[in-house]
Amino acid sequence: MGNNTKEFALITGASSGIGYEFAKIFAAKGYHLILTARTIRKLEEIKRELAAKYTDIQIHIIAKDLSTTDGAEELFREVRHKNIPVHILVNNAGFGLLGPFSETDLARNLQMIQLNITSLVILTRRFLPQMIERNSGKILNVASTAGFVPGPYMSVYYATKAFVLSFSRALHKELETTDITVTALCPGATATQFSKTAHMENIPLFKSMFASVMSAEQVARIGFRSLMSGKPVVITGFFNKLMMFSIRFTPRRFVIHLTALLMKQ
């Protein structure tokens, strides 16, 4: 086991994709888990799977929809009611919408902002003071390479990830005199339920010569290592790093044009 202190890791969006892979990694390292997602049935399956393999860790599951107005506060209150200390917070839950903004559903866009931004901010604000009091803790916010550029045809999603990236960088700086770190994980195209839900599998981003699709397991492993080392920002994959480096020297108009070509159905 990699962790003998039996710290608790809270992982949102833990029922599939990157969040599920994070749950497996933290369990293998000996961390107690608090797993949350919308669907209790899927959480129960994951709890049974991990409990059978790792018999000396605690696994708490809490079904909450963090895309609703009260979801994050309800999650915090339930964790506090159980008197569980959160040593590591992984804000992983999120979703995207593909299509021209004028044609996408407004209610779904607002739910996306609630999940990708508002709930992430609420959970960070609620659990961070406890970490500061202990002078110990780690926060990982799943941003995206989308956070570095505007994203035509996924305009709201890209904007939410720009917020997460900026917010995480600022917090990392605020906390630099403490033993608390904040890491922004910035994956590129990843093969998960996220891409299926957003109907993204057939867009050029996933199919063209520019595609550098990674597995959720690969992304989670990079994210875990970066979180443990306290890196402020990590971009997954060599090609993604190269692309994000290149855009620093590329006219913004061309970057937006290229992004539009990669996202257009």
C-alpha positions as CSV (number, residue, x, y, z in Angstrom):
1,M,0.0,0.0,0.0
2,G,1.2,3.5,-0.9
3,N,-0.6,5.3,1.9
4,N,-0.4,4.4,5.6
5,T,-2.2,7.4,7.0
6,K,-5.6,6.3,5.8
7,E,-6.6,9.7,4.4
8,F,-9.9,10.2,2.6
9,A,-10.2,11.2,-1.0
10,L,-13.5,12.6,-2.3
11,I,-14.0,12.0,-6.0
12,T,-16.9,13.6,-8.0
13,G,-18.1,12.0,-11.2
14,A,-16.8,8.7,-9.9
15,S,-19.1,6.3,-11.7
16,S,-17.4,6.3,-15.0
17,G,-14.5,7.5,-17.1
18,I,-11.6,9.4,-15.5
19,G,-13.4,9.6,-12.1
20,Y,-13.8,5.8,-12.0
21,E,-10.1,5.4,-12.9
22,F,-9.2,7.8,-10.1
23,A,-11.2,5.7,-7.6
24,K,-9.3,2.6,-8.6
25,I,-5.9,4.3,-8.3
26,F,-6.7,5.8,-4.9
27,A,-8.0,2.5,-3.6
28,A,-4.9,0.7,-4.8
29,K,-2.8,3.3,-2.9
30,G,-4.7,2.6,0.3
31,Y,-6.8,5.7,0.5
32,H,-10.3,5.7,2.0
33,L,-12.9,6.8,-0.6
34,I,-15.9,9.1,-0.8
35,L,-17.4,8.5,-4.2
36,T,-20.2,10.6,-5.6
37,A,-22.1,10.6,-8.9
38,R,-25.8,10.8,-9.9
39,T,-26.5,7.1,-10.1
40,I,-26.5,5.1,-6.9
41,R,-26.7,1.7,-8.7
42,K,-23.4,2.4,-10.5
43,L,-21.8,3.6,-7.3
44,E,-22.9,0.4,-5.5
45,E,-21.3,-1.7,-8.2
46,I,-18.0,0.2,-7.9
47,K,-18.1,-0.1,-4.1
48,R,-18.6,-3.9,-4.3
49,E,-15.8,-4.2,-6.9
50,L,-13.3,-2.1,-4.9
51,A,-14.3,-3.5,-1.4
52,A,-13.7,-7.0,-2.6
53,K,-10.2,-6.2,-3.8
54,Y,-9.1,-3.8,-1.1
55,T,-10.5,-5.0,2.2
56,D,-8.8,-2.5,4.5
57,I,-10.2,0.7,3.1
58,Q,-13.5,2.5,3.8
59,I,-15.7,3.3,0.9
60,H,-18.6,5.8,1.2
61,I,-20.9,6.4,-1.7
62,I,-23.2,9.4,-1.9
63,A,-25.5,9.9,-4.9
64,K,-25.9,13.6,-5.8
65,D,-26.6,15.5,-9.0
66,L,-24.0,18.3,-8.9
67,S,-25.6,19.9,-12.0
68,T,-28.5,21.0,-9.8
69,T,-28.5,24.1,-7.7
70,D,-28.4,22.4,-4.3
71,G,-26.3,19.3,-5.2
72,A,-22.9,20.5,-4.0
73,E,-24.1,21.9,-0.7
74,E,-26.1,18.7,0.0
75,L,-23.0,16.7,-0.7
76,F,-20.9,18.8,1.7
77,R,-23.6,18.6,4.4
78,E,-23.8,14.8,4.1
79,V,-20.0,14.4,4.3
80,R,-19.9,16.7,7.3
81,H,-22.8,14.7,8.9
82,K,-20.8,11.5,8.5
83,N,-17.9,13.3,10.2
84,I,-15.5,12.3,7.4
85,P,-12.4,14.4,6.9
86,V,-11.6,15.2,3.3
87,H,-7.8,15.2,2.7
88,I,-7.9,15.1,-1.1
89,L,-10.7,16.6,-3.2
90,V,-10.9,15.5,-6.9
91,N,-13.4,17.8,-8.7
92,N,-13.8,15.6,-11.8
93,A,-17.5,15.7,-12.6
94,G,-18.4,17.6,-15.8
95,F,-20.1,17.4,-19.2
96,G,-20.1,19.2,-22.5
97,L,-22.5,20.1,-25.3
98,L,-21.6,20.1,-29.0
99,G,-23.2,22.3,-31.5
100,P,-23.8,26.0,-32.4
101,F,-24.6,27.9,-29.2
102,S,-27.8,29.3,-30.7
103,E,-29.1,25.8,-31.3
104,T,-28.1,24.2,-28.0
105,D,-30.5,23.8,-25.1
106,L,-30.3,26.8,-22.7
107,A,-31.3,24.7,-19.7
108,R,-28.5,22.2,-20.4
109,N,-26.0,25.0,-20.8
110,L,-26.9,26.3,-17.4
111,Q,-26.7,22.9,-15.9
112,M,-23.2,22.6,-17.4
113,I,-22.1,25.9,-15.9
114,Q,-23.6,24.7,-12.5
115,L,-21.6,21.4,-12.7
116,N,-18.4,22.5,-14.3
117,I,-18.0,25.7,-12.4
118,T,-20.4,26.5,-9.6
119,S,-20.4,23.1,-7.9
120,L,-16.6,22.9,-8.2
121,V,-16.3,26.3,-6.6
122,I,-18.7,25.4,-3.8
123,L,-17.0,22.1,-2.9
124,T,-13.5,23.8,-3.0
125,R,-14.7,26.6,-0.8
126,R,-16.4,24.2,1.7
127,F,-13.5,21.7,2.1
128,L,-10.5,24.1,1.7
129,P,-10.8,25.7,5.2
130,Q,-10.5,22.3,6.8
131,M,-7.3,21.7,4.9
132,I,-6.0,25.1,5.9
133,E,-6.8,24.3,9.5
134,R,-4.8,21.1,9.2
135,N,-2.2,22.7,6.9
136,S,-2.5,19.6,4.8
137,G,-4.5,18.7,1.7
138,K,-4.6,18.4,-2.0
139,I,-7.1,19.5,-4.6
140,L,-7.3,18.3,-8.2
141,N,-9.6,20.1,-10.6
142,V,-10.2,18.5,-14.0
143,A,-9.9,21.2,-16.5
144,S,-9.0,20.5,-20.1
145,T,-6.8,21.6,-23.0
146,A,-10.1,23.3,-24.0
147,G,-9.3,25.8,-21.2
148,F,-6.5,27.4,-23.2
149,V,-8.5,28.4,-26.2
150,P,-12.0,29.6,-27.2
151,G,-14.1,26.8,-28.6
152,P,-16.5,27.4,-31.4
153,Y,-19.3,24.8,-31.4
154,M,-18.6,24.0,-27.7
155,S,-18.4,27.6,-26.6
156,V,-19.8,27.2,-23.1
157,Y,-17.9,24.1,-22.3
158,Y,-14.6,25.6,-23.4
159,A,-15.4,28.7,-21.4
160,T,-16.1,26.7,-18.2
161,K,-12.8,24.9,-18.5
162,A,-11.0,28.3,-19.0
163,F,-12.6,29.3,-15.6
164,V,-11.4,26.0,-14.0
165,L,-7.9,26.5,-15.2
166,S,-7.7,30.1,-14.2
167,F,-9.3,29.5,-10.8
168,S,-6.9,26.6,-10.0
169,R,-3.8,28.5,-11.0
170,A,-4.9,31.4,-8.7
171,L,-5.6,29.1,-5.7
172,H,-2.3,27.3,-6.2
173,K,-0.6,30.7,-5.8
174,E,-2.7,31.8,-2.8
175,L,-1.7,28.6,-1.0
176,E,2.0,28.5,-1.9
177,T,3.0,29.2,1.7
178,T,1.0,26.3,3.0
179,D,1.3,22.5,2.6
180,I,-1.8,22.5,0.4
181,T,-1.6,22.2,-3.4
182,V,-4.1,22.8,-6.2
183,T,-3.6,21.0,-9.5
184,A,-5.4,21.6,-12.8
185,L,-5.5,18.5,-14.9
186,C,-5.8,19.3,-18.6
187,P,-6.5,16.3,-20.8
188,G,-7.1,16.5,-24.5
189,A,-9.4,14.2,-26.3
190,T,-10.2,11.2,-24.0
191,A,-12.2,8.1,-24.8
192,T,-14.9,8.3,-22.1
193,Q,-18.7,8.4,-21.7
194,F,-18.2,12.2,-21.7
195,S,-17.4,12.1,-25.4
196,K,-20.3,9.8,-26.2
197,T,-22.8,11.9,-24.2
198,A,-21.6,15.0,-26.1
199,H,-21.8,13.1,-29.4
200,M,-18.2,14.0,-30.1
201,E,-16.7,10.7,-31.4
202,N,-17.1,11.6,-35.1
203,I,-15.9,15.1,-35.1
204,P,-12.4,15.9,-36.5
205,L,-10.9,16.4,-33.0
206,F,-11.3,12.6,-32.4
207,K,-10.8,11.5,-36.0
208,S,-8.3,13.8,-37.8
209,M,-4.5,13.8,-37.9
210,F,-4.7,16.2,-35.0
211,A,-6.3,13.6,-32.8
212,S,-4.4,12.3,-29.8
213,V,-7.0,10.4,-28.0
214,M,-5.9,8.9,-24.6
215,S,-7.7,6.4,-22.4
216,A,-9.3,7.5,-19.1
217,E,-6.8,5.3,-17.3
218,Q,-3.8,7.0,-18.8
219,V,-5.2,10.4,-18.0
220,A,-6.0,9.4,-14.4
221,R,-2.6,8.0,-13.8
222,I,-0.9,11.2,-15.1
223,G,-3.3,13.2,-12.9
224,F,-2.6,11.2,-9.8
225,R,1.2,11.6,-10.2
226,S,0.9,15.3,-10.8
227,L,-1.5,15.7,-7.8
228,M,0.9,13.9,-5.5
229,S,3.9,16.0,-6.7
230,G,1.9,19.3,-6.3
231,K,2.1,20.5,-9.9
232,P,-0.1,23.5,-10.6
233,V,-1.0,22.5,-14.2
234,V,-0.5,19.3,-16.1
235,I,-1.3,18.7,-19.8
236,T,-1.6,15.0,-20.7
237,G,0.2,13.6,-23.7
238,F,3.1,14.9,-25.7
239,F,1.0,16.0,-28.7
240,N,-1.3,18.0,-26.5
241,K,1.6,19.7,-24.7
242,L,3.1,20.5,-28.1
243,M,-0.2,22.0,-29.3
244,M,-0.7,24.1,-26.2
245,F,2.9,25.3,-26.4
246,S,2.5,26.2,-30.1
247,I,-0.6,28.3,-29.6
248,R,1.4,30.7,-27.5
249,F,3.1,31.8,-30.7
250,T,0.1,31.5,-33.1
251,P,-2.3,34.4,-33.9
252,R,-5.5,34.0,-31.9
253,R,-7.6,34.3,-35.0
254,F,-5.9,31.2,-36.5
255,V,-6.2,29.2,-33.3
256,I,-10.0,29.9,-33.1
257,H,-10.3,29.0,-36.8
258,L,-8.5,25.7,-36.3
259,T,-10.5,24.9,-33.2
260,A,-13.7,25.5,-35.1
261,L,-12.5,23.1,-37.8
262,L,-11.7,20.4,-35.3
263,M,-15.1,20.8,-33.5
264,K,-17.5,21.1,-36.4
265,Q,-19.8,18.2,-37.1
